[in-house]
């Protein structure tokens, strides 16, 4: 097997893993949240969640029927030897995984309105590149973005006179009105930037952070905790029904802003936060930091 075929096969298996099994941090957080609920209805919902995840692992089938759109966030160095063929490899791995996992075909090109049948299409799978100077390996984060967690997404640009406090009711309105579409408990990703474009990208990257991590600035971390506490006091639990906690976490990613703008975007993930990470060395040996003891 040549390197290209080895790379494709490896990513096909990685896609299957992310579609079937939640990462260790998500499973641990869901266990914590199940224990925090005291109503019989909430306990029954969490029992159903965990039974679904158990059956997905046993049957080797995706843990949600909407396997979503596949988004790849790549950090790599310019010297990584397989860099030039990575895009082609990812696209072929997605085609194969659509059949082998299987993944539901979800990709529809806008203007001919036809499902491509293999989860590839115009700029799909989505690949976001980040070139890291001096880095000789490749880290790929895969996010399977279903419709339920995509529907609540919004972005807005505020005036500086509105203040940073303006983002709080904006986030609360999104979660309280539209969050039920995403099968709570949710992970809320907030991007703060200088325009809608970079705020939106940052809000998705916020969803990719490991649970339990914080914004590096103390004020950013404090705002994360403040919003999370407030959202969990809404009285919304699993599936949007009455409960003690509606969010697994609130993550903020930020950039510098323009003097005249406060741009905020919000993305959420449902309880099946299908986010996997694979780190590749030049010989295509790999690590799976989000899945302890797992081999592809």
VENGI-V146538 format. One line per field, one symbol per residue. phi: phi as a letter, one per 30 degrees, with the letter a starting at -180 (. if undefined). psi: psi as a letter, one per 20 degrees, with the letter a starting at -180 (. if undefined). burial: 1 if it has 24 or more other ideal C-beta (glycine too) atoms within 12 Angstrom, else 0. A space follows every 50 residues. Layout:
phi->???
psi->???
burial->???
This chain:
phi->.ddddddddddeddededdcbddedddddddddddddcdedddddddded dddddedddhbedbdcdiccbccccacdcddcddcdedddddddeddedd dccddbdbdecchbddibiclehbddbccbdceicccbccccbccddedd edebbaccdeddidddddddddddddccdddchedcccccccbcaddddd dddddddddddjdbeddedddddeddddddddcdicceiiddacbcbdab cccbbdcdecbbcbbbbbcdddddbcbbcccddidbbbdcbdicbd
psi->prhghggggghghgggghhgpqrhhggghhgghghiqiqhgghhghgggh hghghgggilqqiqhnjappppopprqhipijghjgggggghhggghhgh grqpoioopgiilpphijjrbokpqpppqopopjpjappppppoorhgih hiprqqprqhhhrhhhhghgggggghgihhijmqqqpopppobirhghhg ghhghhiiqqqirqphphhgghhghggggghijijpbpjjrpahpiqhro ppqqrqrqhjqoppqpqqqahmnnoqpppprhjjqrqniinpjpq.
burial->00000011111111111111111111101100110010000100110011 01100100000111011111111111000101100110111111111100 11111110000000000111100111110000000011111111110111 11111111000001001101110111011111111111111111110111 11111111111000100001001101110111010111111011111111 1111101000111111111111111111110001010101100101
